[in-house]
Amino acid sequence: QIIVGLNIESFISHLKNDMGSLKTFKTYFLKDFLPETLPSHSNNLAVVSHVPADFVNTLVQSGVFQISVQPKTRFSLLDTLKNHNFTNEQLSIIASGLQKLFRDTPMTNFIFDQNPVLPTWASSGMNVRILKVNNYDFSFYNPLEYPLTVTVYKESDTELRFTLDSYPFISSFSTTTSILASVPYQEIYVEDETVNEMTTGAEVWEETPEDITYRVLVSPGVNGSIIAYLRTETLLTGETETLSLYEEETMAVNAVYHYYTYLKDGE
């Protein structure tokens, strides 16, 4: 797409003029020879679901909401949106959409905090926690020579669609995950005198000559994990480079059992 849009005649003309001026060194920026219409929404896309409907309508009340990312600078969500009266949750929703949107791009050095328990609108790899008073921010570095524009649309009454407007990237990017460690869940026991041998799903937990204890699983446990997000850049030459973007911890969900102990003599 870049090659098709590149104005070769203009580039050759500039090159000849610089050679005629006996310039021995000159850096040409590719974007100077690309049409302004080349940036598109096709680079990346992210959709955040289960967003409160009132926030969806507030954010895109004029049709769309746009966020600018300046070239060769560190982007800060709190600084960029400091003139907007967004709540911490609303900023967290925006930041989570940006986290996913910029994953497969040249952006680097992501810094953010995550929600220890996933809100309804968050998911793995799209989970950022913003707290203004604690300066919990979402930031990254844009190494490109040109600005980027994020446009947010109303996908539905409870969904926001984030798109990235920029020149097509020279390299292609893809992200994979790797589990670094597993966090085992624990078992929580709650005494409940309604549990007995007739309870659906009940099992004998402990038994002695004097008593017997039945238990029933109320909610199953789920192991947590520490996940690394690894981004691979494929260059035009076909060579690849992989770097670790960030790590994400998924909290374990404890298993909950209800139990009750009965004396074998019936008391």
Disulfide bonds with the S-S distance in Angstrom:
none
